[in-house]
Amino acid sequence: MRWVDFKDSVKRFWSEYKHQKSGMLGLISLIILVILALAAPVITSPNIPKEWQPGGTEWLVNPKNAPPAWESHFIGESKAPTARFDPGQYKVSETTENGYNVYTITLHYRMETNIPPVDIVLADLKSNATVPTENPVVRVEIVRPPEKNLNNTLLLLDGFQFPSGSQIQIAGLQDTLNYLLYWLYENGVLNVTALGMEVSPSNIQFLTMSDPQISSLIAKLVAERRMQVIFGKIMDSSGNPRSFEDVVDNPEPLKGDYEIKITITAPSDVNVDFSDFKVVVVGGTYGLLGTDQYGRPIAIGLLWGTRVALSIGLAVAIASVLIGVLIGVVSAYLGGWADEAIQRFTEFMMTLPLLPMLILLSLYLGGRLNLTQLVIILVLFGWMGTTKVARSMALQIKEQTYIEAARALGASTGRVIFRHIVPQLLPYAFASIALSVPGAILSEAGLSFLGLTSQNMITWGQMLNAAYNNNATINGYWWQIIPPGLAIAFVGLVFVLIGVSLDTVLNPKLKRS
């Protein structure tokens, strides 16, 4: 075919295809999906596939099983969103005192929700300390919105060593509980029998052991409940301290502006690196689509899963359709015993149960298929249907006059097949490729859901597998199930719309109908 003829064919095809509304919708959606897939490393980070593994450290500071931030608008229960302060979003001031460098960071956090944050996390402070005694020492205090007759500055942590590259989850520390109890004692909320001792954060919990009721209330102060007290009202409307029981059992949110002061002290010969240091006020919600049990954002998983879905879907569909067309054409053209042998083998392959065979091959190859292995296996079991259709079409084309003429002129078998028969099947092949993509994506999702694909890939099937292992259905974590399920269905719908429109445009019989 000459280049001019090819351009004319493309123009004619496009002039007809653009009038297919469903086809145009599918094409526009596919273009958007391709753009998102290609832009995923730019929108997020190139290291996401590595960090996505359960052992990744990127998500440790995120809330676990957190719903999307917008869910609060529909359930009438407002949860604090997650606020993350990365380098560049805070200022570090440095002073020197008695041979020590003192670094101070002040952060501002506004709470306007009924359910307060669940933790405050400090992560990835780097230093060149060679022995534990040289590690930077952290002090954290929070200045609450003013309440009548209350000291609104609460010390959460003091003298806590910060090993290089580690993280501190403040809410769960024993020191945080001790300072919180001492602050409640100072403000008249907690009554303590001193037993002739001076009350201090280090002994206050010991002093409360003589009162079983207070001890049982302190036992309720797990990490999340401590944060409810830290971000809750301590005084009543008259400015009198609430009872300790009321503060613990019936926490009321104290809305307003909070100031978090972080002081880090290190010997002058120890270099402290803040280039990766982050502070996260961990809320009960996160981002556009929430998080899973590892704190991984569902939205990022969907975005990166698009790359794998399109790669596998297109690769498997193109390879299986081309192989099927070639085998079908060769079978029809050769005829005789060759045709019989090819067709019997095809029918044998069609009788094999697909999913059990995929599972067996996956287990044989180690139980964790990589992308290449997955594509090869899906192609191995995906060409038979195309072969049957291509053979029936090729049998009709084989009897055409121009085929007989080509053979009479001495054209070789290969030339007849590739020059005269295969081009006639290309319209069917294009439509078949589009319609085969959803099946390939569903097969990959099924294997990933069963945990038989490599964890180095981010796939929607693996996200559903993680949700299943997390009992997401029982626990009501809908955001871990519905988005990847809808993504699989949407991509399948996109290629069905394209495939049906291609079939309508390229198939003369469908156009006449």
JOSUL-V651722 format. One record per residue. N is the residue number from 0. BURIAL is + if it has 9 or more other C-alpha atoms within 8 Angstrom, else -. Layout:
N_BURIAL + N_BURIAL
//
This chain:
0_- + 1_- + 2_- + 3_- + 4_- + 5_+ + 6_- + 7_- + 8_- + 9_- + 10_- + 11_- + 12_+ + 13_- + 14_- + 15_+ + 16_+ + 17_+ + 18_- + 19_+ + 20_- + 21_+ + 22_+ + 23_+ + 24_+ + 25_+ + 26_+ + 27_- + 28_+ + 29_+ + 30_- + 31_- + 32_+ + 33_+ + 34_- + 35_+ + 36_+ + 37_- + 38_- + 39_+ + 40_+ + 41_- + 42_- + 43_- + 44_- + 45_- + 46_- + 47_+ + 48_+ + 49_- + 50_+ + 51_+ + 52_+ + 53_- + 54_- + 55_+ + 56_- + 57_- + 58_+ + 59_+ + 60_+ + 61_+ + 62_+ + 63_+ + 64_+ + 65_+ + 66_+ + 67_+ + 68_+ + 69_- + 70_- + 71_+ + 72_- + 73_- + 74_- + 75_- + 76_- + 77_+ + 78_+ + 79_+ + 80_+ + 81_+ + 82_+ + 83_+ + 84_+ + 85_+ + 86_+ + 87_- + 88_- + 89_+ + 90_- + 91_- + 92_- + 93_- + 94_- + 95_+ + 96_- + 97_- + 98_- + 99_+ + 100_+ + 101_+ + 102_+ + 103_+ + 104_+ + 105_+ + 106_- + 107_- + 108_+ + 109_- + 110_+ + 111_- + 112_+ + 113_+ + 114_+ + 115_+ + 116_+ + 117_+ + 118_+ + 119_+ + 120_+ + 121_+ + 122_+ + 123_+ + 124_+ + 125_+ + 126_+ + 127_- + 128_+ + 129_- + 130_- + 131_- + 132_- + 133_+ + 134_+ + 135_+ + 136_+ + 137_+ + 138_+ + 139_+ + 140_+ + 141_+ + 142_+ + 143_+ + 144_+ + 145_- + 146_+ + 147_- + 148_- + 149_- + 150_- + 151_+ + 152_- + 153_+ + 154_+ + 155_+ + 156_+ + 157_+ + 158_- + 159_- + 160_- + 161_+ + 162_+ + 163_+ + 164_+ + 165_+ + 166_+ + 167_- + 168_+ + 169_+ + 170_+ + 171_+ + 172_- + 173_- + 174_- + 175_+ + 176_+ + 177_+ + 178_+ + 179_+ + 180_+ + 181_+ + 182_+ + 183_+ + 184_+ + 185_- + 186_+ + 187_- + 188_+ + 189_+ + 190_- + 191_- + 192_- + 193_- + 194_- + 195_- + 196_- + 197_- + 198_- + 199_- + 200_+ + 201_- + 202_- + 203_+ + 204_+ + 205_- + 206_+ + 207_+ + 208_+ + 209_- + 210_- + 211_- + 212_- + 213_+ + 214_+ + 215_- + 216_+ + 217_- + 218_- + 219_- + 220_+ + 221_- + 222_+ + 223_+ + 224_+ + 225_+ + 226_+ + 227_+ + 228_+ + 229_- + 230_+ + 231_+ + 232_+ + 233_+ + 234_+ + 235_+ + 236_- + 237_- + 238_+ + 239_- + 240_+ + 241_+ + 242_- + 243_- + 244_+ + 245_+ + 246_+ + 247_+ + 248_- + 249_- + 250_+ + 251_+ + 252_+ + 253_+ + 254_+ + 255_- + 256_+ + 257_+ + 258_+ + 259_+ + 260_+ + 261_+ + 262_+ + 263_+ + 264_+ + 265_+ + 266_+ + 267_+ + 268_- + 269_+ + 270_- + 271_+ + 272_+ + 273_- + 274_- + 275_+ + 276_+ + 277_+ + 278_+ + 279_+ + 280_+ + 281_+ + 282_+ + 283_+ + 284_+ + 285_+ + 286_+ + 287_- + 288_+ + 289_+ + 290_+ + 291_+ + 292_- + 293_+ + 294_+ + 295_+ + 296_+ + 297_+ + 298_+ + 299_+ + 300_+ + 301_+ + 302_+ + 303_+ + 304_+ + 305_+ + 306_+ + 307_+ + 308_+ + 309_+ + 310_- + 311_+ + 312_+ + 313_+ + 314_+ + 315_+ + 316_+ + 317_+ + 318_+ + 319_+ + 320_+ + 321_+ + 322_+ + 323_+ + 324_+ + 325_+ + 326_+ + 327_+ + 328_+ + 329_+ + 330_+ + 331_+ + 332_+ + 333_- + 334_+ + 335_- + 336_- + 337_+ + 338_+ + 339_+ + 340_- + 341_+ + 342_+ + 343_- + 344_- + 345_+ + 346_+ + 347_- + 348_+ + 349_+ + 350_- + 351_- + 352_- + 353_- + 354_- + 355_- + 356_+ + 357_+ + 358_+ + 359_- + 360_+ + 361_+ + 362_+ + 363_- + 364_- + 365_- + 366_+ + 367_+ + 368_+ + 369_+ + 370_+ + 371_- + 372_- + 373_+ + 374_+ + 375_+ + 376_+ + 377_+ + 378_+ + 379_- + 380_+ + 381_+ + 382_+ + 383_+ + 384_+ + 385_+ + 386_+ + 387_+ + 388_+ + 389_+ + 390_+ + 391_+ + 392_+ + 393_+ + 394_+ + 395_- + 396_+ + 397_+ + 398_- + 399_- + 400_- + 401_- + 402_+ + 403_+ + 404_- + 405_+ + 406_+ + 407_- + 408_- + 409_- + 410_+ + 411_- + 412_- + 413_- + 414_+ + 415_+ + 416_+ + 417_+ + 418_+ + 419_+ + 420_+ + 421_+ + 422_- + 423_- + 424_+ + 425_- + 426_+ + 427_+ + 428_+ + 429_+ + 430_+ + 431_+ + 432_+ + 433_+ + 434_+ + 435_+ + 436_+ + 437_+ + 438_+ + 439_+ + 440_+ + 441_+ + 442_+ + 443_+ + 444_+ + 445_+ + 446_+ + 447_+ + 448_+ + 449_- + 450_+ + 451_+ + 452_+ + 453_+ + 454_- + 455_- + 456_+ + 457_+ + 458_+ + 459_+ + 460_+ + 461_+ + 462_+ + 463_+ + 464_+ + 465_+ + 466_+ + 467_+ + 468_- + 469_- + 470_- + 471_+ + 472_+ + 473_- + 474_- + 475_- + 476_+ + 477_- + 478_+ + 479_+ + 480_+ + 481_- + 482_+ + 483_+ + 484_+ + 485_- + 486_+ + 487_+ + 488_- + 489_- + 490_+ + 491_+ + 492_+ + 493_+ + 494_+ + 495_+ + 496_+ + 497_+ + 498_+ + 499_+ + 500_+ + 501_+ + 502_+ + 503_+ + 504_+ + 505_+ + 506_+ + 507_- + 508_- + 509_+ + 510_+ + 511_- + 512_-
//
